């Protein structure tokens, strides 16, 4: 029976913490920049600008064609979101991401100004072929250009790119197509 008051205090503390955090973000705005990669596929960035003028990359969405060592290609769509305020833009406008994980690597470098941005993008993954052999798949070095499209009031939905699901398409050298769809909802 003593667990209920402790649980109530924890829940109340969590609610008050969230309510106190809202005014700090209330003046923040999220600017959306959208455009294309050199593959002709869509890319967009969500950039939060605080009342003090500091800018943070909150997330991005991109569609790309990955080419694998076995000559197959895969169409990927992905969205990344950064926690907290996001990733600070250096000198207020420069995006510099070099993240290498155990099975993938992401590199984004460029500039996002008030009305437009441009830069480079590369995504590489290690994965298995259908016969379970290791291979590397990559976008290669892509360029991208984006333009400012709209401003959203900062909030949970506005600061995180939405992604409803993932569809993986594999085209084998002989032309055979296989797909996998996974819902994120």
Short mmCIF file of the C-alpha atoms (twelve columns), coordinates in Angstrom:
data_MODEL
# 
_entry.id   MODEL 
# 
loop_
_atom_site.group_PDB 
_atom_site.id 
_atom_site.type_symbol 
_atom_site.label_atom_id 
_atom_site.label_alt_id 
_atom_site.label_comp_id 
_atom_site.label_asym_id 
_atom_site.label_seq_id 
_atom_site.Cartn_x 
_atom_site.Cartn_y 
_atom_site.Cartn_z 
_atom_site.pdbx_PDB_model_num 
ATOM 1   C CA . UNK A 1   0.000  0.000   0.000   1 
ATOM 2   C CA . UNK A 2   2.889  2.389   0.536   1 
ATOM 3   C CA . UNK A 3   3.854  2.067   -3.125  1 
ATOM 4   C CA . UNK A 4   0.903  4.128   -4.357  1 
ATOM 5   C CA . UNK A 5   1.953  7.428   -2.693  1 
ATOM 6   C CA . UNK A 6   5.511  6.974   -3.989  1 
ATOM 7   C CA . UNK A 7   4.181  6.306   -7.514  1 
ATOM 8   C CA . UNK A 8   1.922  9.358   -7.281  1 
ATOM 9   C CA . UNK A 9   4.854  11.540  -6.231  1 
ATOM 10  C CA . UNK A 10  6.994  10.238  -9.118  1 
ATOM 11  C CA . UNK A 11  4.195  10.868  -11.646 1 
ATOM 12  C CA . UNK A 12  3.505  14.345  -10.224 1 
ATOM 13  C CA . UNK A 13  7.225  15.198  -10.351 1 
ATOM 14  C CA . UNK A 14  7.416  14.069  -13.987 1 
ATOM 15  C CA . UNK A 15  4.364  16.157  -14.943 1 
ATOM 16  C CA . UNK A 16  5.706  19.257  -13.188 1 
ATOM 17  C CA . UNK A 17  9.098  18.810  -14.868 1 
ATOM 18  C CA . UNK A 18  7.411  18.736  -18.274 1 
ATOM 19  C CA . UNK A 19  5.258  21.772  -17.501 1 
ATOM 20  C CA . UNK A 20  8.290  23.756  -16.378 1 
ATOM 21  C CA . UNK A 21  10.179 22.815  -19.556 1 
ATOM 22  C CA . UNK A 22  7.422  24.061  -21.892 1 
ATOM 23  C CA . UNK A 23  7.961  27.816  -21.290 1 
ATOM 24  C CA . UNK A 24  11.664 27.468  -22.108 1 
ATOM 25  C CA . UNK A 25  10.855 25.995  -25.515 1 
ATOM 26  C CA . UNK A 26  7.759  28.108  -26.118 1 
ATOM 27  C CA . UNK A 27  9.730  30.871  -27.826 1 
ATOM 28  C CA . UNK A 28  11.680 28.432  -29.975 1 
ATOM 29  C CA . UNK A 29  10.840 27.960  -33.616 1 
ATOM 30  C CA . UNK A 30  11.648 25.097  -35.952 1 
ATOM 31  C CA . UNK A 31  12.574 26.052  -39.484 1 
ATOM 32  C CA . UNK A 32  12.053 23.382  -42.133 1 
ATOM 33  C CA . UNK A 33  14.414 23.259  -45.114 1 
ATOM 34  C CA . UNK A 34  13.601 20.894  -47.997 1 
ATOM 35  C CA . UNK A 35  15.306 20.024  -51.253 1 
ATOM 36  C CA . UNK A 36  17.048 17.244  -53.168 1 
ATOM 37  C CA . UNK A 37  20.208 15.191  -53.156 1 
ATOM 38  C CA . UNK A 38  22.317 14.732  -56.289 1 
ATOM 39  C CA . UNK A 39  20.362 11.465  -56.767 1 
ATOM 40  C CA . UNK A 40  17.240 13.602  -57.296 1 
ATOM 41  C CA . UNK A 41  15.697 12.292  -54.055 1 
ATOM 42  C CA . UNK A 42  14.133 14.387  -51.253 1 
ATOM 43  C CA . UNK A 43  16.032 15.562  -48.190 1 
ATOM 44  C CA . UNK A 44  14.845 17.878  -45.407 1 
ATOM 45  C CA . UNK A 45  16.282 19.339  -42.220 1 
ATOM 46  C CA . UNK A 46  14.522 20.636  -39.092 1 
ATOM 47  C CA . UNK A 47  16.475 23.450  -37.428 1 
ATOM 48  C CA . UNK A 48  15.412 24.929  -34.090 1 
ATOM 49  C CA . UNK A 49  16.195 28.577  -33.477 1 
ATOM 50  C CA . UNK A 50  15.909 29.844  -29.926 1 
ATOM 51  C CA . UNK A 51  15.000 33.373  -28.822 1 
ATOM 52  C CA . UNK A 52  18.696 33.991  -28.211 1 
ATOM 53  C CA . UNK A 53  19.458 33.151  -31.852 1 
ATOM 54  C CA . UNK A 54  21.214 29.827  -31.224 1 
ATOM 55  C CA . UNK A 55  20.472 27.185  -33.867 1 
ATOM 56  C CA . UNK A 56  20.244 23.433  -33.360 1 
ATOM 57  C CA . UNK A 57  19.716 20.618  -35.861 1 
ATOM 58  C CA . UNK A 58  16.684 18.725  -34.500 1 
ATOM 59  C CA . UNK A 59  16.557 16.084  -37.211 1 
ATOM 60  C CA . UNK A 60  16.445 15.271  -40.883 1 
ATOM 61  C CA . UNK A 61  14.732 12.991  -43.399 1 
ATOM 62  C CA . UNK A 62  16.219 11.642  -46.594 1 
ATOM 63  C CA . UNK A 63  15.488 9.134   -49.355 1 
ATOM 64  C CA . UNK A 64  18.494 7.523   -51.051 1 
ATOM 65  C CA . UNK A 65  19.557 4.712   -53.353 1 
ATOM 66  C CA . UNK A 66  22.182 2.469   -51.762 1 
ATOM 67  C CA . UNK A 67  24.525 0.483   -54.021 1 
ATOM 68  C CA . UNK A 68  25.980 -2.728  -52.594 1 
ATOM 69  C CA . UNK A 69  29.169 -4.620  -53.365 1 
ATOM 70  C CA . UNK A 70  27.158 -7.425  -55.002 1 
ATOM 71  C CA . UNK A 71  25.814 -4.845  -57.529 1 
ATOM 72  C CA . UNK A 72  22.322 -4.767  -55.999 1 
ATOM 73  C CA . UNK A 73  20.628 -1.480  -55.223 1 
ATOM 74  C CA . UNK A 74  18.274 -0.662  -52.393 1 
ATOM 75  C CA . UNK A 75  15.908 2.261   -51.925 1 
ATOM 76  C CA . UNK A 76  16.115 3.622   -48.392 1 
ATOM 77  C CA . UNK A 77  14.087 6.240   -46.592 1 
ATOM 78  C CA . UNK A 78  15.245 7.313   -43.159 1 
ATOM 79  C CA . UNK A 79  14.657 9.898   -40.518 1 
ATOM 80  C CA . UNK A 80  16.968 10.881  -37.692 1 
ATOM 81  C CA . UNK A 81  16.073 12.940  -34.645 1 
ATOM 82  C CA . UNK A 82  18.430 14.366  -32.040 1 
ATOM 83  C CA . UNK A 83  17.431 14.523  -28.376 1 
ATOM 84  C CA . UNK A 84  17.374 17.545  -26.122 1 
ATOM 85  C CA . UNK A 85  17.727 20.787  -28.012 1 
ATOM 86  C CA . UNK A 86  19.409 18.929  -30.841 1 
ATOM 87  C CA . UNK A 87  22.875 19.117  -32.310 1 
ATOM 88  C CA . UNK A 88  24.284 22.672  -32.156 1 
ATOM 89  C CA . UNK A 89  25.110 24.149  -35.541 1 
ATOM 90  C CA . UNK A 90  28.715 25.326  -35.352 1 
ATOM 91  C CA . UNK A 91  29.174 29.047  -35.915 1 
ATOM 92  C CA . UNK A 92  25.371 29.162  -36.079 1 
ATOM 93  C CA . UNK A 93  25.063 27.675  -39.564 1 
ATOM 94  C CA . UNK A 94  27.453 24.754  -40.208 1 
ATOM 95  C CA . UNK A 95  26.389 21.097  -39.963 1 
ATOM 96  C CA . UNK A 96  29.263 18.721  -39.221 1 
ATOM 97  C CA . UNK A 97  28.275 15.113  -38.503 1 
ATOM 98  C CA . UNK A 98  30.722 12.216  -38.632 1 
ATOM 99  C CA . UNK A 99  29.047 9.329   -36.787 1 
ATOM 100 C CA . UNK A 100 30.467 5.837   -37.190 1 
ATOM 101 C CA . UNK A 101 28.629 3.030   -35.422 1 
ATOM 102 C CA . UNK A 102 29.179 -0.725  -35.386 1 
ATOM 103 C CA . UNK A 103 27.225 -1.348  -38.605 1 
ATOM 104 C CA . UNK A 104 26.758 2.027   -40.295 1 
ATOM 105 C CA . UNK A 105 28.373 5.409   -40.852 1 
ATOM 106 C CA . UNK A 106 26.738 8.791   -41.459 1 
ATOM 107 C CA . UNK A 107 28.551 11.874  -42.762 1 
ATOM 108 C CA . UNK A 108 26.811 15.218  -43.314 1 
ATOM 109 C CA . UNK A 109 28.711 18.457  -43.883 1 
ATOM 110 C CA . UNK A 110 27.330 21.751  -45.065 1 
ATOM 111 C CA . UNK A 111 25.837 25.113  -44.305 1 
ATOM 112 C CA . UNK A 112 22.229 26.035  -43.520 1 
ATOM 113 C CA . UNK A 113 21.622 29.769  -43.768 1 
ATOM 114 C CA . UNK A 114 18.418 31.760  -43.283 1 
ATOM 115 C CA . UNK A 115 16.910 30.901  -46.673 1 
ATOM 116 C CA . UNK A 116 18.912 27.999  -48.110 1 
ATOM 117 C CA . UNK A 117 21.554 25.406  -47.457 1 
ATOM 118 C CA . UNK A 118 23.931 23.107  -49.291 1 
ATOM 119 C CA . UNK A 119 26.341 20.366  -48.415 1 
ATOM 120 C CA . UNK A 120 27.392 16.747  -48.748 1 
ATOM 121 C CA . UNK A 121 25.803 13.523  -47.518 1 
ATOM 122 C CA . UNK A 122 27.093 9.952   -47.313 1 
ATOM 123 C CA . UNK A 123 25.549 6.912   -45.638 1 
ATOM 124 C CA . UNK A 124 27.210 3.491   -45.527 1 
ATOM 125 C CA . UNK A 125 25.959 0.234   -43.978 1 
ATOM 126 C CA . UNK A 126 27.370 -3.226  -43.452 1 
ATOM 127 C CA . UNK A 127 24.830 -5.946  -44.162 1 
ATOM 128 C CA . UNK A 128 24.439 -9.548  -45.212 1 
ATOM 129 C CA . UNK A 129 23.620 -10.837 -48.687 1 
ATOM 130 C CA . UNK A 130 20.793 -13.384 -49.057 1 
ATOM 131 C CA . UNK A 131 23.420 -16.159 -48.738 1 
ATOM 132 C CA . UNK A 132 24.686 -14.495 -45.516 1 
ATOM 133 C CA . UNK A 133 27.934 -13.037 -46.840 1 
ATOM 134 C CA . UNK A 134 29.067 -9.679  -45.465 1 
ATOM 135 C CA . UNK A 135 29.066 -6.692  -47.797 1 
ATOM 136 C CA . UNK A 136 29.049 -2.887  -47.736 1 
ATOM 137 C CA . UNK A 137 26.237 -0.772  -49.203 1 
ATOM 138 C CA . UNK A 138 26.622 2.998   -49.629 1 
ATOM 139 C CA . UNK A 139 25.086 6.095   -51.140 1 
ATOM 140 C CA . UNK A 140 28.527 7.251   -52.184 1 
ATOM 141 C CA . UNK A 141 29.313 10.949  -51.895 1 
ATOM 142 C CA . UNK A 142 26.155 12.956  -52.603 1 
ATOM 143 C CA . UNK A 143 25.574 16.689  -52.715 1 
ATOM 144 C CA . UNK A 144 22.356 18.281  -51.504 1 
ATOM 145 C CA . UNK A 145 20.634 21.637  -51.697 1 
ATOM 146 C CA . UNK A 146 17.716 22.768  -49.531 1 
ATOM 147 C CA . UNK A 147 15.562 25.861  -49.270 1 
ATOM 148 C CA . UNK A 148 13.596 27.257  -46.350 1 
ATOM 149 C CA . UNK A 149 9.961  26.127  -46.655 1 
ATOM 150 C CA . UNK A 150 8.166  27.001  -43.408 1 
ATOM 151 C CA . UNK A 151 8.446  27.687  -39.675 1 
ATOM 152 C CA . UNK A 152 6.766  25.563  -37.023 1 
ATOM 153 C CA . UNK A 153 6.274  26.394  -33.357 1 
ATOM 154 C CA . UNK A 154 8.588  24.121  -31.357 1 
ATOM 155 C CA . UNK A 155 6.855  21.132  -29.838 1 
ATOM 156 C CA . UNK A 156 7.253  17.402  -29.851 1 
ATOM 157 C CA . UNK A 157 5.653  16.905  -33.274 1 
ATOM 158 C CA . UNK A 158 7.291  19.919  -34.861 1 
ATOM 159 C CA . UNK A 159 10.843 19.177  -33.792 1 
ATOM 160 C CA . UNK A 160 11.044 15.518  -34.759 1 
ATOM 161 C CA . UNK A 161 10.788 14.307  -38.341 1 
ATOM 162 C CA . UNK A 162 7.931  11.830  -38.724 1 
ATOM 163 C CA . UNK A 163 8.573  8.391   -40.147 1 
ATOM 164 C CA . UNK A 164 5.650  5.971   -40.460 1 
ATOM 165 C CA . UNK A 165 7.523  2.908   -41.629 1 
ATOM 166 C CA . UNK A 166 10.481 1.459   -43.437 1 
ATOM 167 C CA . UNK A 167 10.381 -0.346  -46.754 1 
ATOM 168 C CA . UNK A 168 13.466 -2.184  -47.932 1 
ATOM 169 C CA . UNK A 169 13.715 -3.052  -51.638 1 
ATOM 170 C CA . UNK A 170 16.452 -5.300  -53.011 1 
ATOM 171 C CA . UNK A 171 17.106 -5.575  -56.733 1 
ATOM 172 C CA . UNK A 172 19.425 -8.468  -57.574 1 
ATOM 173 C CA . UNK A 173 21.768 -8.376  -60.598 1 
ATOM 174 C CA . UNK A 174 19.380 -10.721 -62.431 1 
ATOM 175 C CA . UNK A 175 16.542 -8.200  -61.945 1 
ATOM 176 C CA . UNK A 176 14.695 -10.101 -59.193 1 
ATOM 177 C CA . UNK A 177 13.030 -7.693  -56.771 1 
ATOM 178 C CA . UNK A 178 12.319 -8.456  -53.125 1 
ATOM 179 C CA . UNK A 179 10.774 -6.112  -50.566 1 
ATOM 180 C CA . UNK A 180 10.368 -5.956  -46.817 1 
ATOM 181 C CA . UNK A 181 8.063  -3.515  -45.055 1 
ATOM 182 C CA . UNK A 182 8.225  -2.741  -41.363 1 
ATOM 183 C CA . UNK A 183 5.757  -0.436  -39.639 1 
ATOM 184 C CA . UNK A 184 7.137  1.851   -36.966 1 
ATOM 185 C CA . UNK A 185 3.707  2.608   -35.550 1 
# 
